[in-house]
């Protein structure tokens, strides 16, 4: 009789040991009895009796889904290849098990179709310059669609946007033309500022008596510092005539002085 009791106790102990299940801190367990959902299993050791009970562990940590390259056409009919990464978290473990068969696969497929649709609603320039806004649009659509599954989409990041080679060349030429345009505008603005300063300097020299002559002498001094330079003065014709008349008067005065002496 005692042997039978020990055998029974041993069988019960074995059943208890194989029925112990551990739920980690970052997990929840979805518990079923005869196939019917009866509640959640919190972290710790829990008993799951064989045959009658079953369970499924759900990881509650943030997960990343790498969305593969998707061929899409933008609003202005340009073909691009886009890939992204999605960060999501299971908030309600029971819904993630009961409402969708494989939520990881479902999110990946939903992200691919949503990403193609979102790219098709924007122009190429908008896709390249406002990537954050496009990512937020994709996130909001996926988050709304996964609410019945008990899943919260935290973020969507567009990683790479690949363009056709001919489009890359066109964008390169456009960028080069834009840089040349900015350079011409900056140069023109500099010339306007320089001309304004020269006009102010000219007015100052004209209003200050003797300033122009001083500036001329300073310029001559700067030029004469290099011995290889040749300086040519442009003298007005009136000045030359004045010297000519002065030269004629001088011999006449000498002649009159000699006649008076005699």
Secondary structure per residue as TSV (DSSP state, phi and psi in degrees):
chain	resnum	aa	ss	phi	psi
A	1	X	-	360.0	-40.8
A	2	X	H	-65.9	-35.1
A	3	X	H	-64.8	-38.1
A	4	X	H	-64.3	-40.9
A	5	X	H	-63.5	-42.3
A	6	X	H	-64.5	-36.4
A	7	X	H	-65.3	-43.1
A	8	X	H	-63.6	-43.9
A	9	X	H	-63.8	-37.5
A	10	X	H	-65.5	-40.4
A	11	X	H	-64.9	-42.9
A	12	X	H	-63.3	-43.4
A	13	X	H	-61.7	-39.3
A	14	X	H	-64.7	-41.3
A	15	X	H	-64.5	-39.8
A	16	X	H	-64.2	-42.6
A	17	X	H	-62.6	-43.7
A	18	X	H	-77.4	-8.8
A	19	X	H	-93.2	-11.0
A	20	X	E	-75.5	129.4
A	21	X	E	-126.7	142.5
A	22	X	E	-106.7	128.6
A	23	X	E	-108.5	119.1
A	24	X	-	-74.1	167.2
A	25	X	T	-61.6	-33.5
A	26	X	T	-91.2	14.9
A	27	X	E	-126.2	159.9
A	28	X	E	-128.6	147.7
A	29	X	E	-109.2	130.5
A	30	X	E	-94.9	116.0
A	31	X	E	-102.3	137.9
A	32	X	E	-126.4	144.7
A	33	X	E	-122.7	114.6
A	34	X	T	54.1	37.8
A	35	X	T	86.3	-1.4
A	36	X	E	-105.6	133.9
A	37	X	E	-67.9	129.0
A	38	X	E	-124.3	-5.7
A	39	X	E	150.6	-178.0
A	40	X	E	-101.8	149.9
A	41	X	E	-107.6	119.6
A	42	X	-	-81.7	168.3
A	43	X	S	-58.6	144.1
A	44	X	E	131.8	-168.4
A	45	X	E	-91.0	132.0
A	46	X	E	-132.4	151.7
A	47	X	E	-97.5	125.4
A	48	X	-	-122.2	101.9
A	49	X	-	-70.6	132.4
A	50	X	T	-60.7	155.3
A	51	X	T	74.0	-50.9
A	52	X	T	-84.9	-32.4
A	53	X	E	-121.0	153.2
A	54	X	E	-147.8	167.3
A	55	X	E	-155.9	168.2
A	56	X	E	-142.1	129.7
A	57	X	E	-82.9	139.0
A	58	X	E	-125.3	124.2
A	59	X	E	-78.5	126.3
A	60	X	-	-96.2	3.0
A	61	X	S	-77.2	162.7
A	62	X	-	-69.1	132.3
A	63	X	E	-116.4	156.0
A	64	X	E	-117.8	130.4
A	65	X	E	-112.2	119.7
A	66	X	E	-87.8	111.0
A	67	X	E	-84.4	121.6
A	68	X	E	-67.1	171.0
A	69	X	E	-57.3	132.2
A	70	X	E	-120.9	127.5
A	71	X	E	-80.9	124.3
A	72	X	E	-139.2	160.3
A	73	X	E	-118.3	125.7
A	74	X	-	-72.3	175.6
A	75	X	T	-63.5	-30.2
A	76	X	T	-96.2	27.5
A	77	X	S	61.0	45.9
A	78	X	-	-117.0	127.6
A	79	X	E	-80.4	129.5
A	80	X	E	-135.1	159.4
A	81	X	E	-116.6	124.4
A	82	X	E	-128.3	137.6
A	83	X	E	-130.6	161.5
A	84	X	E	-152.2	171.6
A	85	X	E	-131.3	137.5
A	86	X	E	-117.7	132.5
A	87	X	E	-110.0	122.9
A	88	X	E	-140.2	167.6
A	89	X	E	-145.4	137.2
A	90	X	E	-78.7	119.7
A	91	X	S	-97.4	-32.5
A	92	X	-	-126.9	103.9
A	93	X	H	-63.7	-35.3
A	94	X	H	-63.4	-43.3
A	95	X	H	-67.3	-37.0
A	96	X	H	-63.5	-24.0
A	97	X	H	-94.5	-41.8
A	98	X	H	-83.8	-29.5
A	99	X	T	-95.4	-18.1
A	100	X	-	-143.7	144.7
A	101	X	S	-70.5	-51.9
A	102	X	-	-137.0	95.5
A	103	X	H	-66.5	-29.6
A	104	X	H	-64.1	-47.4
A	105	X	H	-67.5	-38.3
A	106	X	H	-64.7	-41.5
A	107	X	H	-65.4	-40.8
A	108	X	H	-61.8	-45.1
A	109	X	H	-67.0	-40.5
A	110	X	H	-64.0	-38.8
A	111	X	H	-65.3	-38.6
A	112	X	H	-63.8	-48.5
A	113	X	H	-67.2	-39.6
A	114	X	H	-64.8	-39.4
A	115	X	H	-65.4	-41.4
A	116	X	H	-64.2	-41.5
A	117	X	H	-66.5	-40.2
A	118	X	H	-66.3	-39.3
A	119	X	H	-65.9	-35.5
A	120	X	T	-70.5	-10.7
A	121	X	T	-96.5	-1.1
A	122	X	S	-129.0	156.6
A	123	X	-	-77.3	166.4
A	124	X	H	-63.8	-43.7
A	125	X	H	-60.4	-40.4
A	126	X	H	-68.5	-37.0
A	127	X	H	-64.9	-37.7
A	128	X	H	-79.7	-37.8
A	129	X	H	-90.3	-23.8
A	130	X	-	-123.2	52.8
A	131	X	H	-63.1	-36.2
A	132	X	H	-63.8	-40.1
A	133	X	H	-67.8	-39.5
A	134	X	H	-65.0	-40.6
A	135	X	H	-62.9	-41.6
A	136	X	H	-65.5	-35.7
A	137	X	H	-64.4	-43.4
A	138	X	H	-63.8	-42.6
A	139	X	H	-60.3	-45.0
A	140	X	H	-64.8	-37.6
A	141	X	H	-67.2	-46.2
A	142	X	H	-67.0	-39.2
A	143	X	H	-62.8	-41.0
A	144	X	H	-66.8	-38.2
A	145	X	H	-72.2	-27.1
A	146	X	H	-94.8	-0.1
A	147	X	G	-56.5	-43.8
A	148	X	G	-63.6	-16.9
A	149	X	G	-91.1	0.6
A	150	X	T	72.2	30.8
A	151	X	E	-120.2	136.4
A	152	X	E	-111.2	121.5
A	153	X	E	-89.6	115.4
A	154	X	E	-83.1	-40.6
A	155	X	E	-159.9	152.2
A	156	X	E	-132.3	127.7
A	157	X	E	-122.5	122.1
A	158	X	E	-77.0	118.5
A	159	X	E	-85.7	-57.8
A	160	X	E	-130.9	140.3
A	161	X	E	-123.8	109.4
A	162	X	E	-101.3	129.8
A	163	X	E	-107.1	156.7
A	164	X	-	-62.8	155.2
A	165	X	H	-61.3	-40.7
A	166	X	H	-66.1	-33.4
A	167	X	H	-70.6	-34.1
A	168	X	H	-62.3	-40.3
A	169	X	H	-65.6	-40.3
A	170	X	H	-63.4	-43.8
A	171	X	H	-65.2	-37.1
A	172	X	H	-63.3	-43.0
A	173	X	H	-64.9	-39.2
A	174	X	H	-63.8	-41.9
A	175	X	H	-65.6	-39.3
A	176	X	H	-64.6	-41.8
A	177	X	H	-64.3	-36.3
A	178	X	H	-66.8	-39.5
A	179	X	H	-65.5	-41.3
A	180	X	H	-63.3	-39.4
A	181	X	H	-60.9	-46.0
A	182	X	H	-63.7	-37.8
A	183	X	H	-64.4	-41.4
A	184	X	H	-65.3	-41.9
A	185	X	H	-63.7	-44.0
A	186	X	H	-63.9	-40.6
A	187	X	H	-64.5	-42.4
A	188	X	H	-64.0	-41.4
A	189	X	H	-62.7	-38.3
A	190	X	H	-64.8	-39.0
A	191	X	H	-66.2	-37.2
A	192	X	H	-63.0	-44.4
A	193	X	H	-64.1	-41.6
A	194	X	H	-63.8	-41.8
A	195	X	H	-65.7	-36.9
A	196	X	H	-63.0	-42.4
A	197	X	H	-66.1	-39.2
A	198	X	H	-65.0	-38.6
A	199	X	H	-64.5	-40.9
A	200	X	H	-63.8	-41.2
A	201	X	H	-64.5	-39.8
A	202	X	H	-64.1	-41.1
A	203	X	H	-64.8	-39.4
A	204	X	H	-64.5	-43.5
A	205	X	H	-65.4	-36.8
A	206	X	H	-70.7	-33.7
A	207	X	H	-82.3	-23.3
A	208	X	S	-94.7	124.6
A	209	X	T	-69.7	127.5
A	210	X	T	80.9	-5.4
A	211	X	H	-67.1	-37.6
A	212	X	H	-64.9	-39.4
A	213	X	H	-66.1	-39.8
A	214	X	H	-63.1	-40.4
A	215	X	H	-64.8	-38.1
A	216	X	H	-63.4	-45.9
A	217	X	H	-62.2	-38.5
A	218	X	H	-64.6	-40.3
A	219	X	H	-65.2	-40.8
A	220	X	H	-63.2	-41.0
A	221	X	H	-61.8	-40.8
A	222	X	H	-65.4	-39.6
A	223	X	H	-70.8	-38.5
A	224	X	H	-72.1	-8.7
A	225	X	T	-66.6	-23.2
A	226	X	S	-103.6	118.0
A	227	X	T	-70.3	-17.9
A	228	X	T	-78.4	-10.6
A	229	X	-	-81.4	144.8
A	230	X	-	-113.6	124.7
A	231	X	-	-100.1	127.3
A	232	X	-	-118.5	123.9
A	233	X	-	-96.8	131.5
A	234	X	-	-94.9	104.0
A	235	X	-	-96.4	133.4
A	236	X	-	-61.7	149.2
A	237	X	H	-62.2	-32.8
A	238	X	H	-63.5	-35.3
A	239	X	H	-66.8	-42.2
A	240	X	H	-62.3	-41.1
A	241	X	H	-65.3	-35.7
A	242	X	H	-64.4	-41.3
A	243	X	H	-65.0	-36.5
A	244	X	H	-65.1	-45.6
A	245	X	H	-65.6	-35.2
A	246	X	H	-64.7	-37.2
A	247	X	H	-67.9	-33.4
A	248	X	H	-71.5	-38.4
A	249	X	H	-68.5	-32.9
A	250	X	H	-64.4	-44.6
A	251	X	H	-63.9	-37.1
A	252	X	H	-63.9	-40.4
A	253	X	H	-66.1	-39.0
A	254	X	H	-64.4	-40.4
A	255	X	H	-63.8	-41.5
A	256	X	H	-66.0	-36.9
A	257	X	H	-66.1	-39.5
A	258	X	H	-67.8	-37.5
A	259	X	H	-67.5	-36.4
A	260	X	H	-70.0	-31.7
A	261	X	H	-68.5	-34.1
A	262	X	-	-70.5	360.0
